[in-house]
Amino acid sequence: MKKLIITAMLFAVTFTSFSQNLRYQDLGVLFSEDDNNGTARYTAMSGAFGALGGDISSMNINPAGLSVFNYSMFTGTFNSKSQDIATSFGDAAFNDRRTLITNNEALNLSQAGAVLVFDSAFSKDWSKFAIGFNYRIKKDFSGSFSAGGNEAVTRFDSNPRDDNVYNFTEGQFFDNTFDGEISELNFAFSAVHQQKLHIGLALNFYELNFSQQSVLTELNSDVDFNILDVELFQDNITTGTGFSANLGFIYKLHQAFRFGVSYQTPTWYTEIIQDSNYNQDSNTDIGETTFFPENGGSFSEFNDFQLISYRLRTPSKLTGSAALIFGKNGLLSLDYINRNYSGIRLSNGVFTNENQFYQQNLRNTHSYNVGTEWRFDNFSIRGGYNFEQSPFINTNLTNNSITNFSDVEGYSVGAGYNFGNFKVDFAFTDNNRTADYNFYPGFNVNPASLNIDNRVFTATVSLSL
């Protein structure tokens, strides 16, 4: 009976058009993203470490890089994120389009890990092996934005406590807050054969914590200019755990050239729990609706929070890497990453429409990370560039909250100093993306346009063990 009730609720949510919070197909894409956090050396080179190794964060791409280490090491990283989100919403033809800018700040421990290196006493060919443990924040959801303007829509054109028709709009406003993160814990093993072939395997465990609170406000009036102020509040708290594995190799073809290949399986979230207040049928406003009539006291209509459980499979990832080594002076590295976003799947419920959406509207994406490092005795300078293709094929997705987001481009710079058994590194990254957020899905309303600028400062301390 319980299973039947949950299935019925999922069926209702699939077809509703009232949710201004992120929908299931939106969340499947969001939970598949990766902020590419790591050590300051790693982020300063835009994560182009697939053929290099020798950095604890390289196990996120290619675990074979652990056996490049010459000695054991502990590494810890803090980062500070500054995010600006500029929103534009409203009908420009009537001079009702407004632009609002929201700044978000966050500071966290983004990475901590260690690698232990051992000489092999059993085989001359397999001369060294390494074991690595690493924690990092894979995806940081924290942030907020506001949008306001006038798109000539009156979703709330009636007051349950009077007979007036409020079909003249004064404007719409939307406030949205995200919070939470996906944390990743890696356990990896790597070995080197004849000082040329490095191979590695990693097991990855994920903890998902996500929340979204949004408030949609409409100011509408009737023919006598009586104002009805209505606020719709929606709240979603989502948790889950997942697992993936990746394996790869690095081959030193020449002292000055090496290449690598790695594959990461999909991440399987075996149970995601969503607790929300907007799981209702399509004939009912979803969430908590508060009415503020001009003549009379305020009152609310609300739904109870309901638990829903489902499963998620995120895209697999294939990475090809190459690096040029210029002796002890410097290096140049390139990673190419292919992600199969069309392979996202939701299960343990009625998700036919969502899975068709992934197959029909998402694609394999191409990403490029380029990084370089140059050394001057104990001092190093670094730089990088990254490009990530948008997974969306169709940019006119009117029934989604996130109707489209663009490719991501960014650059990175950094420096470090080696004191011997103690190293410090710093990095600065900047990347930009545009997106459309539709808080009137199912209505003939233009979405809000978002321009997102992320700036991250990273600091890492490394200790030889």
C-alpha positions in Angstrom: 0.0 0.0 0.0 2.8 2.4 0.9 4.6 1.6 -2.4 1.3 2.3 -4.3 0.9 5.7 -2.5 4.5 6.8 -3.3 4.1 5.7 -6.9 0.9 7.7 -7.2 2.6 10.8 -5.8 5.5 10.5 -8.2 3.1 10.2 -11.1 1.3 13.4 -10.0 4.6 15.3 -9.6 5.7 14.2 -13.1 2.9 15.9 -14.8 2.4 19.0 -12.6 3.2 22.4 -14.1 3.1 24.4 -10.8 6.5 23.7 -9.4 8.8 26.7 -9.4 11.4 24.7 -7.5 13.7 22.5 -9.5 12.0 19.5 -11.1 13.2 15.9 -11.2 14.8 16.3 -14.6 16.6 19.5 -13.4 17.9 17.8 -10.3 19.2 14.8 -12.3 21.4 17.2 -14.2 22.4 19.3 -11.2 23.4 16.3 -9.2 25.7 15.1 -12.1 27.8 18.3 -12.1 31.3 18.6 -10.7 32.9 21.9 -9.5 36.4 20.4 -10.1 37.6 21.3 -6.6 41.0 20.1 -5.6 44.4 21.3 -4.4 45.6 24.8 -5.3 48.2 23.3 -7.7 45.4 21.2 -9.4 43.0 24.1 -9.7 45.6 26.6 -10.9 46.2 24.3 -13.8 42.4 23.9 -14.4 42.6 20.2 -13.3 44.6 19.1 -16.3 46.3 16.2 -14.4 45.2 13.1 -16.2 48.6 12.3 -17.6 50.7 13.9 -14.9 49.8 12.5 -11.4 52.0 13.5 -8.5 49.1 15.5 -6.9 46.6 14.1 -4.5 43.7 15.5 -6.5 44.8 13.6 -9.7 43.0 10.5 -8.3 39.7 12.3 -9.1 40.6 12.0 -12.8 43.1 9.1 -13.1 44.1 7.1 -10.0 47.2 5.9 -11.8 48.8 9.2 -11.0 49.3 8.2 -7.3 52.4 6.0 -8.1 54.1 9.1 -9.7 54.6 10.3 -6.1 58.2 9.8 -4.8 57.3 10.0 -1.1 54.3 10.0 1.1 52.4 13.3 1.7 49.4 14.9 3.4 47.5 17.8 1.8 44.8 20.1 3.0 42.9 22.8 1.1 40.6 25.7 1.9 38.8 27.7 -0.7 36.8 31.0 -0.7 34.1 31.4 -3.3 32.6 34.6 -4.4 29.7 34.4 -6.8 27.8 37.1 -8.6 24.4 36.3 -10.2 22.8 39.0 -12.3 19.2 38.3 -13.3 17.0 40.0 -15.9 13.2 39.4 -15.9 10.2 41.1 -17.3 8.8 42.4 -20.6 11.2 44.9 -22.1 8.6 46.1 -24.6 6.7 47.7 -21.8 9.8 48.9 -19.9 9.1 46.4 -17.2 12.3 44.4 -17.4 14.5 44.7 -14.3 18.1 43.6 -13.6 19.1 42.5 -10.1 22.5 41.4 -8.8 23.1 39.0 -5.9 26.5 38.3 -4.4 27.2 35.0 -2.5 30.2 34.3 -0.4 31.4 30.9 1.1 34.5 29.6 2.8 35.1 25.8 3.3 37.5 23.0 3.7 37.3 21.8 0.1 39.9 19.0 0.2 42.0 16.9 2.6 43.9 13.7 1.8 47.1 11.7 2.0 49.1 9.4 -0.2 51.3 6.6 1.1 54.2 5.4 -1.1 55.9 2.0 -0.7 58.8 0.4 -2.4 58.1 -3.1 -3.6 60.3 -5.9 -2.3 58.5 -8.6 -4.3 59.2 -7.7 -7.9 61.8 -5.6 -9.7 59.4 -4.9 -12.5 56.7 -3.6 -10.1 59.0 -1.4 -8.1 56.6 0.9 -6.3 53.0 1.2 -5.3 50.9 3.8 -3.6 47.7 4.1 -1.6 45.6 7.3 -1.5 42.8 8.6 0.6 41.1 11.9 -0.3 38.0 14.0 0.7 36.7 16.8 -1.4 33.6 18.8 -2.1 32.5 17.7 -5.5 29.6 20.1 -5.9 28.9 23.2 -3.7 25.2 24.2 -4.1 25.2 27.2 -1.7 24.0 30.4 -3.3 20.9 32.6 -3.9 19.4 35.0 -6.4 16.5 37.3 -6.8 14.5 38.2 -9.9 11.8 40.8 -10.4 9.8 42.5 -13.2 6.5 42.2 -15.0 5.7 39.5 -17.5 1.9 40.2 -17.6 0.9 36.9 -15.9 -1.6 36.5 -13.1 -1.3 33.0 -11.8 -3.1 34.0 -8.6 -6.1 36.0 -10.0 -8.5 35.1 -7.2 -8.8 35.4 -3.4 -10.5 32.4 -1.7 -12.2 34.9 0.7 -13.8 37.3 -1.8 -15.4 37.2 -5.3 -13.1 39.7 -7.0 -11.1 38.9 -10.1 -7.5 40.1 -9.8 -6.4 39.9 -13.4 -4.3 43.1 -13.7 -0.7 42.5 -12.8 1.6 44.9 -11.0 4.6 42.6 -11.2 6.2 39.3 -10.2 9.2 38.7 -7.8 11.2 35.5 -7.2 13.6 34.8 -4.4 15.6 31.5 -4.5 18.1 30.0 -2.1 20.2 26.8 -2.6 22.3 25.1 0.1 24.2 21.9 0.6 26.9 20.0 -1.2 28.0 16.6 -2.7 31.0 15.4 -0.7 33.3 12.7 -2.2 35.6 10.2 -0.4 38.2 8.4 -2.5 40.2 5.3 -1.8 42.7 4.5 -4.5 45.6 2.1 -5.3 48.3 2.6 -7.9 51.4 0.8 -9.0 54.2 1.3 -11.6 55.6 -1.3 -14.0 59.3 -0.9 -15.2 59.1 2.9 -14.4 56.9 3.5 -17.5 53.4 2.1 -17.0 51.3 3.4 -14.1 48.0 1.8 -13.4 45.4 2.7 -10.8 41.9 1.9 -9.4 39.8 4.1 -7.1 36.5 3.6 -5.2 34.5 6.7 -4.7 31.7 7.3 -2.1 29.4 10.2 -2.2 27.1 12.0 0.3 24.4 14.2 -1.1 22.9 17.1 0.9 20.8 19.6 -1.0 18.1 22.1 -0.1 16.1 24.7 -2.0 13.7 27.3 -0.7 11.9 29.6 -3.1 9.3 32.4 -2.8 7.2 33.5 -5.8 5.4 36.8 -5.2 2.7 38.3 -7.4 1.1 41.7 -7.0 -2.3 41.8 -8.8 -5.3 44.1 -8.8 -8.9 44.1 -9.8 -10.9 46.6 -11.8 -11.3 48.8 -8.7 -7.5 48.8 -8.1 -7.7 46.7 -5.0 -4.3 45.0 -4.6 -3.9 41.3 -3.8 -0.4 40.3 -2.7 0.2 36.5 -2.9 3.4 34.6 -1.9 4.0 30.9 -2.8 6.7 29.3 -0.7 8.2 25.9 -1.7 10.8 23.9 0.2 12.8 20.9 -0.7 15.4 19.0 1.4 17.1 16.1 -0.4 19.7 13.6 0.9 21.3 10.5 -0.5 24.4 8.3 -0.8 26.2 7.1 -4.0 29.1 5.0 -5.3 31.3 5.0 -8.4 34.7 3.6 -9.4 37.4 4.8 -11.8 40.4 3.1 -13.3 43.1 4.3 -15.6 46.7 4.2 -16.8 49.6 6.6 -17.6 52.3 5.6 -20.0 55.7 7.4 -20.2 56.4 7.0 -23.9 59.4 9.2 -23.7 61.1 11.2 -21.0 59.5 14.3 -22.4 56.0 12.9 -23.3 53.4 10.8 -21.5 49.8 10.0 -22.1 46.9 8.5 -20.1 43.4 7.2 -20.3 40.9 6.8 -17.5 37.2 5.8 -17.2 34.8 6.6 -14.4 31.7 4.6 -14.0 28.3 6.2 -13.5 27.6 7.2 -10.0 24.7 5.1 -8.6 22.7 6.8 -5.9 20.8 3.8 -4.5 18.4 5.9 -2.4 17.7 9.6 -2.6 15.2 10.9 0.0 13.3 14.1 -0.8 11.2 15.9 1.8 9.2 18.6 0.3 5.9 20.6 0.6 4.9 20.6 -3.0 3.9 17.0 -3.9 0.3 17.5 -5.0 -1.8 17.0 -8.1 -2.0 19.3 -11.0 -5.2 20.9 -10.0 -3.9 22.4 -6.7 -1.3 25.1 -6.0 1.8 23.4 -4.7 3.5 24.5 -1.5 2.5 27.1 1.1 0.4 30.0 -0.4 -0.1 33.2 1.7 -2.6 35.8 0.7 -2.2 39.4 1.7 -5.5 41.1 0.6 -5.6 44.9 0.8 -8.8 44.9 2.7 -8.5 42.2 5.4 -6.0 40.1 7.3 -3.5 37.7 5.8 -4.1 33.9 5.7 -2.3 30.8 4.4 -3.1 27.6 2.6 -0.4 24.9 2.8 0.4 21.3 2.2 2.1 18.9 4.6 5.7 17.8 3.9 5.9 14.5 2.2 8.8 12.0 1.8 9.6 10.5 -1.6 12.4 8.0 -2.3 14.0 7.4 -5.7 17.2 6.3 -7.4 19.6 8.1 -9.7 22.3 7.1 -12.1 24.6 10.0 -13.2 26.8 10.1 -16.4 29.9 8.0 -16.9 33.1 9.9 -17.8 36.0 9.0 -20.2 39.2 11.1 -20.1 42.1 11.1 -22.5 45.2 13.0 -21.4 48.7 14.0 -22.7 51.5 16.0 -21.2 54.9 17.4 -22.4 57.6 17.6 -19.8 60.4 20.1 -20.3 62.9 18.6 -17.9 62.8 20.2 -14.4 61.8 23.6 -15.9 58.1 23.1 -16.8 55.3 21.2 -18.3 52.2 21.5 -20.5 49.2 19.2 -20.0 45.9 18.6 -21.8 42.8 16.6 -20.7 39.8 15.8 -22.9 36.7 14.6 -21.1 33.6 13.1 -22.5 30.4 12.7 -20.3 27.4 10.8 -21.3 24.6 13.0 -20.0 21.9 11.2 -22.0 22.6 8.2 -19.8 21.2 9.8 -16.7 18.4 7.7 -15.3 15.8 8.0 -12.5 14.2 4.8 -11.1 12.2 3.3 -8.3 9.2 5.3 -9.3 7.2 6.5 -12.4 9.9 8.5 -14.3 9.1 7.7 -17.9 8.8 11.3 -19.0 12.0 12.3 -17.1 14.1 9.5 -18.7 12.7 10.3 -22.1 13.7 13.9 -21.5 17.3 12.8 -20.8 17.4 10.7 -23.9 15.9 13.3 -26.2 17.3 16.6 -24.9 20.7 15.8 -23.4 23.9 14.7 -25.2 27.5 13.5 -24.7 29.5 16.6 -23.8 33.1 17.6 -24.7 35.3 19.3 -22.2 38.9 20.5 -22.4 41.3 21.3 -19.5 44.7 22.8 -20.4 47.4 23.6 -17.8 51.0 24.6 -17.5 53.6 25.0 -14.7 57.0 26.6 -14.7 59.6 26.2 -12.0 62.3 28.7 -10.8 64.2 26.8 -8.2 61.7 26.3 -5.3 59.1 28.7 -6.8 56.5 27.7 -9.3 53.9 29.6 -11.4 50.9 28.0 -13.0 48.0 28.8 -15.4 45.1 27.0 -17.0 42.0 27.2 -19.2 38.9 25.0 -19.1 35.9 24.7 -21.4 32.8 22.5 -20.6 30.0 22.0 -23.1 26.4 22.4 -22.1 24.6 19.0 -21.9 21.4 20.5 -23.5 20.5 19.9 -27.1 17.1 21.7 -27.0 17.1 25.2 -25.5 13.3 25.7 -25.5 12.3 23.5 -22.5 9.3 25.4 -21.3 8.2 22.7 -18.7 11.5 22.8 -16.9 12.7 25.2 -14.2 16.2 25.3 -15.7 15.3 25.7 -19.3 18.9 26.0 -20.5 22.4 26.8 -19.5 25.4 27.7 -21.6 28.8 26.3 -22.0 31.3 27.1 -19.2 34.6 28.8 -19.9 37.1 29.7 -17.3 40.8 30.5 -16.6 43.0 29.9 -13.6 46.4 31.2 -12.3 48.5 30.3 -9.3 51.8 30.0 -7.6 53.6 27.8 -5.0 56.7 27.6 -3.0 58.5 24.4 -1.9 60.2 24.7 1.5 61.4 21.1 1.4 59.2 19.0 3.6 56.6 21.7 3.6 54.8 23.3 0.6 52.3 26.1 0.1 50.2 26.8 -3.0 47.7 29.3 -4.0 45.3 29.6 -7.0 42.6 31.8 -8.4 39.9 30.6 -10.8 37.2 32.5 -12.6 34.5 30.9 -14.8 31.3 32.2 -16.3 28.0 30.7 -17.4 24.6 32.0 -18.5 21.3 30.2 -17.7 17.5 30.6 -18.0 15.4 29.9 -14.9 11.7 29.5 -15.5 9.7 30.0 -12.3 6.5 29.8 -14.3 6.9 26.3 -15.9 3.9 25.4 -18.0 2.9 29.1 -18.6 3.6 31.2 -21.6 6.1 33.4 -19.7 9.7 34.2 -20.6 12.2 32.8 -18.1 14.6 34.9 -16.0 18.0 35.3 -17.6 20.9 34.6 -15.3 24.5 35.6 -15.8 26.7 33.6 -13.3 30.3 34.6 -12.5 32.2 32.3 -10.0 35.5 33.4 -8.5 37.4 31.0 -6.2 40.5 31.6 -4.2 42.3 28.3 -3.1 45.1 27.8 -0.6 46.8 24.4 0.0 49.3 23.2 2.6 51.3 20.0 1.9 53.4 18.1 4.4 55.9 15.2 3.6 55.3 12.2 5.7 
